[in-house]
Amino acid sequence: MFNKTDSLAINTIRVLAADVVQKASSGHPGAPMGCAPMAHILFTRFLNANPKNSAWFNRDRFVLSNGHACALQYILLHLLGYKVTMDDLKQFRQLDSVTPGHPERTHTDGVEVTTGPLGQGISNAVGMAIAERHLAATFNQPEFPVIDNTVFAIAGDGCLQEGVASEACSLAGHLELGNLVVLYDSNGIQIDGSTKLGFTEDVLKRFEAYGWHTQTVADGDNDLAGIERAIKTAKGEKTRPSIILVTTTIGFGAAKAGTAGVHGSALGDDSVAAVKQLFGFDAAQKFVVPDAVYELYGARAAEGAQREEEWNALMQGYAKAHPELHAELVRRIEGRLPTGWEAALPRFTPADKAVATRKLSETVINALAPVIPELIGGSADLTGSNLTRWKDAVDFQPEPTGLGNYGGRYLRYGVREHGMAAISNGIAAYGANIPFASTFLNFISYAAGASRLSALGKLRVLYVMTHDSIGLGEDGPTHQPIETFAMLRATPNYLNFRPADGNEVSGAYMAALLHADHPSVFSLTRQNVPHLEGSSVENTLKGGYSLQTVGPDSGAGGAVPDLIIVGTGSETSLAVDTARLLADKHSLVVKVVSMPCLELFDAQPDAYRHEVLTPGVPSVSVEALATFGWHKYVHHPIGIDTFGLSAPYKEAYERVGLTPDAVAAKALKVVDYYKKNPVPTLALQF
């Protein structure tokens, strides 16, 4: 039953949303005003969470996929008693506030994922639902349902137009994720105007085809009982994800309600005043919450705290009945890696046979999967090429399919790169899991919208990207990444690895796992590479290091080199071969530097970086990718600034001048030039 306090609370949300956006003179008031009824019912009747401990692990998760409506989420968090004060609402979209222009998981207590780019949030919710199902299958025991929560999301028309949402929701239907409930705010308006301009499909028919349970609430502005009934029905659906189409009026109560005029700009003082009068508020007062509304939300918060107490008691019993499972679950919730896991990393010597770094990555995954059980992930239909499935892996699938079970840790993403990355973000944000996602390096461009949010959200997602250069050969320029790594390196908070050999592959995985608030990309070869003298797992953690020095007297007294050659990935062995050629034919002393991760190298002290990149010594880099960005580190980068070509990989390398002879010829020109000109000091940081 609903009463006057529910109506008052809903109207309070509407009026407060108008005030929040109006004070900022920026934001989106329409969706919060239209979504107020469904959000109020969800948060006061269904969502189990404890505002005094937003990290309570068995809480229900809520995702606001249409993140531009974040005033709604901030208001709800405030009413429930999260660390969002009325002053914080008044600082909406202001510098250093906890109420930024779109939800950010690193800024605001109670925000689970960073949303705003449409379609990402609903896709994250799919990942969260996968994480819950997997942990429940792994840890729940009879009489101890220690993982038992629901993932809720609100999404708008724009979210469901985005391709990433289609990818993720298609997979969610296949996986029978009955723990996922989406409220679809169908207000028929977007920035350009009516959705009739370009979005007239039957959305629920599409979701039925995906395998979802579907419902409709025709009057989302007023039918509170209908919304409650639909959510209750959705929660009772155990083998299908649910979507509830709720027809709403954007900007409900405003003069321009139902139009694009209330979507993305403040209503104006006169319109805000009229809204307040319509809903029985004093037009002269701002940022008002009646005591009855605080009391209603306070009671719900108290229920959440009680549910956490009950869960804590359940966990105490679980610890006695299943001590090993309890200890393992607590470790994973706390984010601690297993003791001694590093010892499982394989190490190599130059005597070991040459092998592709994608194959070396497979070796590392096979070594780590048994000792890091939270490692979960898969490939976008390239398992046999990415080599990401370990020997005894079980697929994550609904058990009735006979293809696996929810305790499985290998995900079959299909050809859904963007969805895969967004789902991985959700798995990481849920906690107690470390997701990896894999495809060809060139196709991370398909996933860029989500992979960027991995970095912004400080989520530990491991991107296992193979076929990383023209070294993939005959598939040609459509599949050969050139600019891709430059884009990734330009993205803040990323760790981008191009390991040169087996030790560096192991080191890359070690670094990625140790950096819990960074996503990582492993750029891995199709072609074989040798194991190099001087490489090590530990040096890889520094991002760059002196691999070896060759030439006359190179081993005596640390002679100052005539040239530094910096290599990454498969071109590090090319750098070594070039250095030997220059030493043998031109009597040069050449230092070879391996640079598997520029970001980790940049984080080293000045003294170390200048020890590696010796000031006063001419330098070149060699990488079978774009040269963009390398002038910060070397005096002349050697790479590929055109698209690739279809040919056997050795012929492709020869055509673009990535051979010892061709690189040596360019290097000699650099040495000769700096015999006559000052050598600038690079890699400076002020």
N, C-alpha and C positions, 0 to 999 in steps of 0.2 A: 504494500500500500504506500502511496505517496501522499504527502501533506503539504501544507503551505510553506513549511520550512524548505522542502525540496524546491518548490517554485522560487522561493526567495534566493536560495543558493544559486540556482541556474541563472537568475537575473543578475545576481551579484557578479557572477563570472562574466556575463555579457557587459555589464557596466564597467567593471574593473578593466576588462580588455580594452574598451574604448578609451578609458583614462590612461592606461599604460602607453598605448600607441600615440595618443594625442600629446602627452607630455614629451615623448621622444621626437615627435614630428616625423616619425619613421616607423614602419612596420606594417603588419597585416592584421587589421581588426576583424575582417569579415569571417574568416574561418573559425576563430575562437568563439565568436558570437553565435555562429551557426552550429558549432559542435558542442556547445555548452551542455545541452541535455544529455547526449550520449556519454560525454566525458564525466559528467557528474554522477550518472548512474554507474558507470564502470568503476570509478574511483571510490564511491561510497557503498557499493553493494557487492562488488566482485573482486577487485584488486587486493591481494593479500601482500602487504608490505609494512615495514616498521620505519616510519620517518625518523625515529631516533637512532636507527642503525640501518642506513641505506645499503650497507654491504651485507646484510643478512642473506645468507646464500640461497636459502630455499624460498625467497620472495618470488612473487609473480614478476615477470618482466613486462614493462610497458615501453613501446616505441612509438614516437610521434613521427610517422613517415613524412607527412606534409609539414616539414620542419619550419616553414615560414609561419605556421600557426603557433609558434613557441610561446607567445604570450599566454595562451591557454595552459600549456604545461607548467609554466612558471607560477601562474595563479594557483593551480591545483597543488603544486608542491608547497607553496606558501600556506594555503589553507590547511593542509595536512600537518604542517609543522616541520618540514624539511628546513635545511639551512638556507632559506630564501625569505628574507624579511620584506616588510612593506617598503622599506627604504630601497631594497634591491629592486623591487618592481618599479620604483620611481626612477631607478638608474638604468632602465631598459635600453639596451643598445649603446650604452655609454662606455667610455674607456675604463678598462679594468673591472667592469661589473661582472657579477655572476649570472647576469641575464643578457647574454649576447644575442645578436640578431638571428641566429639559428641555434638549436640545441647543440652543446658541445660537452661530451662526456668528461672532459678534463677540467671543465669550469664549474659545473653546477651539480650540487648534491641532488641525487635522485634521477639524473639523466643517464640513461644506459648506453646510448650510442650517439655519435655525432651525425645529425641528419640535416637536410636542407636541399642538397641535390636530389631531385625527386626520384622515387623508386628505390633509393638506397635503403631507407628505413625498413620497408616491408621485406626487402631481401635480407637485411640483417636479422629481422624477426624469424625468418626461416632458419638461419644459422643458429639462432638461440634455441629454437625448437628442436633442432637436431642435437644440440649440445645437451639439452635436458633429457631427451629420449636416451641418448647414449649413456649419460651418467646414471640415469635410473636403472637401465639394464645392467650396468656394471656393478652398482653398489646396493640397490634395494634388495632386501631379504624379507621373507615372510614376517609380518608384523612390524617391519621396519621400513616404511616407505620414506626414506630420508631425502630422496630427491623426488619431488612431486609438486610441480608448479606449472602454471600456464603462461604462455607468452601472448600478450595482447598488443595490438597495433591499431592506430587510426591512420588511414591513408585517404588521399583525395583523388580526384579525377586525374590530375597530372601524374601522380605516382603510377596509376594503372595504365597510363599511356607509354611510360618508359619501358624500353626493351628489357632492362635489367630485372624489372619486376616480373615480366613474363617468364624470363628464364628461371628465376628463383621459385616462382609460384608453380610453374610446371613441375619442377622437381619436388616441391613440397607435396603436391598431390600424389605423385608416384610413391613417395616415401610414407604416405599415410600419416602425416603429422597431426594427429588429433589433439595435440596440446597447443595448437596455434589458432587464435581467434582474431580476425581482422574486421574492424568496423570501417566500412567504406563510406566516407562523407561525400555523398553524391549531390553536390549543389548545382551542378550544371554550368558552372562559371569558371573561366580561367582568365589570364591577363588580357588576351585578345578579345574576350567577350564570351558568348555562349559556346558551350561545348558542341553545339549543333554545327559549328563551323568546321569541325574536323574529327569529332569523336562520337560517333552515333552507333557503335556496335552494342550488342547486348552483352554487357560485361559478365553477368551471371552465367549466361550460356557458355561463355569462354571458360569460366572457372569450373563449371560443371564438367566441361570436357577435360580440364586438368585433373579432375577427381576430387574437387572440393565439395563440401556441404554448403549450400547457399540458402539465404533467407532475405526477405525484404521487409523493411519498416517504412511504410509509405509516408507517414507524417512524423519525421524526426524532430520537428519543432515542438510538438505537443504530446505525442503518444509515448509517455514515459513507461507505461505498463508494457507497451509493445516492444520497446527497446530492452527492457529488463527481461521479458519473456524470451526474446531472441538470443540474448547473451546466455541465459540459462540453458537454452536448448543447445547452443553451440558448445558450451562446456560439457554437456552430456554426450556429445559426439566424440567417440574415442578413436576412430580409425580414419577420419578424414579431417583435414584442416577446414576451418569454417570462415566464410566471408558473409557479412551482413550488410547489405546495401541499405543505407539509411538516407532517405531523401530529406535534405535540409535546405534552409534558406540562408545563403551567405549574408552576413551582416544583419541577421534577424533583429528587427526593431529600429534599424537605422533608416534614414530617409531614402537612401539609395540601395536598400536591401534587395538582394536578388540580381544585382548588376556587378559588372567588373569594377564599378566605382568604389566599392568597399573592399576590394581584394588587397591592394598593396599600398594604401596611403591612409593617413589619419582622417577621421571623419570630419573634423572641423569643430570648433567650439560650439556653434549653434546646434549642429547635429548631435553632438555628445549630450548637450543639455536636453534636447528633445528625447533622446533615448532614456535618460534618467527619469524624466517626467513620465514617460510611457510605462516604465517598470516600477514607478512609485518611489523613486529616490529623489533626494533634494538636489536640484540641478546646480546649486551653488557649492555643494560639497564634492570633494574629489578623493579618490582612493579610500572608499568607505566599505567596510565589511561588517554587517550586523553581527552582534554577539551570537545570535541563534545559529548563524552559518558557521562561525568558528566552533561552536559547541558540537554541531553535527559532524564536522570534519575531525574535531578532536576525539569524538567518540569512536570514529572509524580508525583513527590512528592508534587509539588504545587497544582496539581489537587486533590490530596488526602486531602491536607489542606483545599481546597475549599469545598470538599465534607463534611468534618467535620463541617465547618462553616454552611453549608446548613442544616446539621442535627441538629446543635445547635439551629438554627432558628426554625426548625420543632419542637424541644422539647419545645421551648418557647411557641409556639402556642398550643402544647399538654398540657402544664401546665395550660393554661387558659381554654381550652376546657374540660379537664379531670384532674382536680387538684389531686384527690385522686389516680388515676392510676399513674400519674406522680410522686407523692411523693413516692409511693410504688416502682416504677421502680428505682428511684434514690437511695432509701435506699438499694435496693438489689445490684445495681451496685457498690455502695460504700462499700458493705460488712458489713453493720451494721445489727445486729440482731434486731428484733422488740422489742420495749420497753416493759419490764415487762414479757417477754416470760418465764422467770424462774418460775414465779408463777404458770404456768400450770403443772409443774412437780409434780407427785403424791408423797406423803410421807406416811410412814407406821409405825405401832407400832407392838410390839411382840404379841399383841392381834389379829392381822390380821391372817387369815388362811395361812398355808404354800402353796406355789405355785411355779412352775418352773420359773426360771429367763427368759426363752424365753417368757413366758406368761406375765411376768412383763414388758419385753421389748415391747410387743404388747400394753400394757396399756400406756406406755410412748409414743409410736408412735402415738397412738390415741389421746393423750393429746397434743402432739406437732404439729402434722400435720395441725390442723386448725389455729394455731397461728404462725407457721413458714412456710409460703406458698412456700418458696424456697426449702423445703425438697422434694426431688424427688428420686425415686429409686424403687427397686424391688428385686425379688428372681430368682435364677436359677432353676426354676421349682419345688420349695419347699415351695411355699407360705403357704400352710396349715400346714407345719411343722415349718417353720421359724416364722410364725405369724407376717408378716410384712405389710399386707395390712389393712389399717385403714377402719373404718366403711363406710364412704361416699366417699372412693377413686374412682377415675375414671381412667381407664387405658389409657396410652399414646398409641394411635393407630390412623391410618388414618381413618377419619370419614366415608368414604364410606364402610368400613368393618362392621360398626354397632357394633364394639367392644369397642369403646371409641372415643377419639379425641385428637388432639395435645395439648389441654389444660390440659389433664390428667397428673397425676403425678406418676402413678404406672406403672412400666415397667415390661413386661413379657419377661424375658431373655431366656427362654427355658434352655436346659441343656448346657449352654455355660459359665462356671465359668470364664475362662480366658478372653473371650470377654467381659463379664460383668464388670470385674475389669478395663480393658483397656478403655471401653466406659465410665465408671464412672470417670476415670482420665480426659477424654475429657470434660465431663460435668462440672467437677470442674474447669478445666483450662479455659473454656469459660467464667465463672463468673456468678454471680447473681443466682446461684443454689448451693444447698448442696446435693450431691448425697449419697445414701446409696446402698449397695449391700449385698445380703444375700445368704447363703448356709449353709451346715454343716461345722463346723470348720475344719474337716479333709480335706475338699475339697478346702480350700483356697490354698492348695498345688498346685492344678490345676492352680490357678490364680497367683502363686508366681511371675512370670515374670512381670506382671502388678502391683501387689500390692507393690512390691519393688519400682517401679517407682512412686507410690503414695508418698512414703516416700522421695525418692530422689528429686522429683519435688515439695515437700512441698504442697501437695494437700489435702484438707480436704475431704477425702472420709471416710464414716462410714461403716465399715464392720460388719454386724450383723450376727454373726456366732453361730449357735445353735448346740445342741447335742455334747457337748464340752468335753466329757471324756468317760470312760467306763460306766458312768452313763446312756448312751443311751441304754445299755443292749444288747438285743438279736441280733442286727445287727452284732455284733462281731468286730473283729480286723480290718477288711477292712474299717470300718467306724469310728473306735474309735481313735481319735488323741492321740498320745503319745509324739512324738518329735515336733509336729507342733508349739506349743506355744513357745518352746525354740527357734525355728527358727525365729518366729516373734519378740520375745524379743531381739534377737541378731541383728535385723535389725535397723539401726540408724533411729532416728526421728519418730519412731512409738510410739503410746500410746496403750498399750495392757491391757484390762480390764477383770478381772474375778470377777464380782460382786457377793457378798454373799447373798444379799437379795434385797428387793424392794428399800430401800433407796439408796443402792449402785448402782442399775441399773439406777435410776434417776440421781445420782451423776455422773455416767459414761457418760451418754448422755450430761449432763451439761458440763463436762470437755471437751468432744470431740467437742462440738459446740463452746466452748470458745477458743479452740486452732485452729485457722484458717490455720496454716501452718503445721499441723500434720494430717496424717491419723490415724484412731483409729480402733481397733478391739474389739468388745464385744463378749466375750466367755460365752455362755449362756447354761443353763442346760435343759435337757429334764425332769429330775426328780424334784419333789417338794422340796423346801427348806424353812425352817422357817425364819420369820423375827426376827432379833437378837436384844437383849438388847444392847444399846450402839452404834448401827449403825446410820449413818446420811449421808445426801446428802453432807453437807459441808466437813465432814471429808474425804469423798471419793476424794475430789479435792486435798488432800495432798498425795494421793497414798497409804498411810499406816497409821494406827493409833492404839492406845491402845483401844481395844474393851471393855474388861472387865477383872477384876482380881478376882479370886476366891481362897478360902482357909482360914485357920485360921488367924484372924486379918487382912484380906486383905483390909478391908475398914477403918482401923484405922491407921492414920499417914503415909499412903503410904508405907507400909512394902515392903522391897526389895524382889522380888519374888525369888523362888527357880528355876523357869523354865519359859521360854517364849515359847509359841507355836504360830507359824505364820500360818495362814490359808488363802487360797484364794478360791473364788467361793463356790461351794457346800461343800468343805472341811472345811470351816470356822465354820459351825455348828458342824462338827466332832471335830474340835479343842476345841470348847466350851464343848462338851460332855466329851472329854478326860480330859480336865482341871478339870471338876467337879469330875470325877472318881478319879483322882490323889489327889484332895483335900479331898474327902470323905474317901478314903481307905488308903491314905499314908500321910495325913496331910500336903501336900505341898501347898505352895502359888504359883499359876500359873497365869501368865499374858497371855491373849489371844490377839494377834495382828491380825487385818484384813489387808490384803495387796492386795487391788484390782488392783493396778497399780504400778509396780516396777519403771517405768520410772518417774512418778510424785513423787514418794517417793525419788528417787535419786536426784531430783531437789530441795528438801527441805534443809534448813540449817543444818549444822552438829549438832547443839544443839538439834534441833527437832528430827532428826533421832536417836540420842543417847538417847533421852528421851523415844522414842518408843522401840528401841532395846537396853535395858539397858546394858551398859558395865559391864562385870563381871558376867553376868547371863547366864547360859547355855541355848541354844535355839535349837528348831527343827522347821521344816516347814512341812506342810501336804498339798499335792496337788496330785490329781489323774492324774498326767502327769509326764513326765520325770523330774528327779531331776537336770538335767544339768542347771548350772547357779546359783543354790541356795546357794552354799558354800560361796558366797560373803556376804550373809545375816545371815545365821544360821550355827550352829556348826554341825548339822546333818539333812540333808533333808530326808524326808520320802515321797516316791512317787512310780512311776512305771517306771522301766527301761527295761521292756520287752513289747512285743505287748500285746494287750488286749485279751479278750475272749468272746465268745458268750454265754450269760447266762442272766437270770433276774438280774437287776443291783445290787440288794442287795447281791445276791450270788457272783457276780463278785467282789464287794468291799470286801467281806469276804475272797475270795480266794487270793487277792493281799495284804491283811493285812491292809486294810483301815477301821478299826473298832475302837471304843474307847479302847477296851481291847488290841488290837494288837499295836496301837500307844502308849498307856500308857506303855506297856512293853518295847518298844524301848526307850521311853522318860526316864524311870527310869534308864536304862543303861547309858544314856547320863549324867543324874544327878550324878550317882555314879562315873562315870569316872572323872568328873570335881570336885568332892570332893577331889580327889587325885592329880589333875593336874591343872595348871593355865588355866584360861578361856580367850582365845584370844578375843580381841576387833575386831569386824567385821564392815562391811559397812563403812570402812574408805575411805576418798577421799582426795587426796593431790594435 
